[in-house]
Amino acid sequence: MDFALTENQETIRDTVAQLCRDFDDTYWLTRDREGGFPFEFHKAMADAGWLGVCIPEEYGGSGLGITEAAIIMRTIAESGAGMSGASAIHMNIFGLNPVVVFGNDEQRKRMLPPMAEGKQKSCFAVTEPNTGLNTTQLKLRAERKGDRYVVNGQKVWISTAQVADKMLLLARTTPLEEIKNPTNGLSLFYTDFDRERVHTREIEKMGRKAVDSNELFFENFEIPVEDRIGEEGRGFEYILHGMNPERILIAAEAVGLGMVALNRAADYAKNRIVFNRQIGKNQAIQHPLAKNWMELEAAWLMTMSASWQYDNHMSCGAAANSAKYLAAEAGFHACEQAVMTHGGFGYAREYHVERYLRESLIPRIAPISPQLILSFIAEKVLGLPKSY
């Protein structure tokens, strides 16, 4: 059993860290204050070839695994970019996995290279206002008419929709009342974002201002049949192949965010003098930070275990969900403690830790709540009765 990164993985980490140094605290503080998608960062990652890390080489990617992707996403967050930097490329890393797995060769050749090269940006349109995490109850309707589907309905909490050229859309092609199995009747599409037929409304939120979140309103939006991924009605099955990687990458980002906050707090504790001594000499300061480090390290090991399971084609649902839960909690507590370690200055934007704390709530909430993960583990791992 070897817990060390390979030489190639270390090179990936160090190269991404070097690239991130060109986007310093001032860059991300400005994006946090003013908003605006970090196009310069996205382009730099694309030019360096990192956006297609998990896309097969024959379609313009690197053909690497979720393990390497997780290392990249942790490194980005840990650089100080936090969730703003990670979310700017998050969809590129995992989102088109259903196309890789279930798309036909024509679709892979058409859809994957532009994403890998950074020429196109995509959003992931699944969540709806009245269904939340109950994906099988989605109502946005895609009705087939000849060689096209006509879509009407609504989506919510769709990231990067303001800048996206494409969308990965899960829509209902068979009405709920006509299906016996609730996981059937949903279809998956990867198609152009037609802004004349899909209207966006940005949601104002407490953090990650650089990466927009939106409500989408579909009005007779047409999708060519050739943009449907796989068979009609099996979209829920296909989308699951993107959910476990997403949980793993969110976990990696949460660990990175927690680590940068922890390091900021430790540095501050070494230099802040109160009562003629460093505050870092006080065990009341030391012990919480030490606990944060242990929690983050444990979460990282769980994340690496989940990514290894996924890359080795093992059933990794329990590990991926556990990694997301542990990392989100550890990241949040580290960010919270970083603010408290800074005292009043922790509340000041110029020290950055308040931004990290605001962003640390994202991995706790999305893409799945901690409570639902606990219910999943209770049922699927411990064999307890289903509670929801």
GIURGI-V598904 format. One record per helix or strand of 2 or more residues. SS is the DSSP state (a for helix, b for strand). FROM is the first residue (numbers start at 1). LEN is the number of residues. If there is no record, write none. Layout:
# GIURGI-V598904
ss->SS from->FROM len->LEN
ss->SS from->FROM len->LEN
This chain:
# GIURGI-V598904
ss->a from->7 len->14
ss->a from->25 len->10
ss->a from->39 len->9
ss->a from->57 len->3
ss->a from->66 len->29
ss->a from->97 len->6
ss->a from->105 len->12
ss->b from->122 len->4
ss->a from->135 len->3
ss->b from->141 len->5
ss->b from->148 len->12
ss->b from->166 len->7
ss->a from->176 len->3
ss->b from->186 len->7
ss->b from->198 len->5
ss->b from->213 len->12
ss->a from->225 len->3
ss->b from->228 len->2
ss->a from->235 len->37
ss->b from->273 len->2
ss->b from->277 len->2
ss->a from->279 len->3
ss->a from->283 len->29
ss->a from->317 len->31
ss->a from->349 len->3
ss->a from->353 len->13
ss->a from->370 len->11
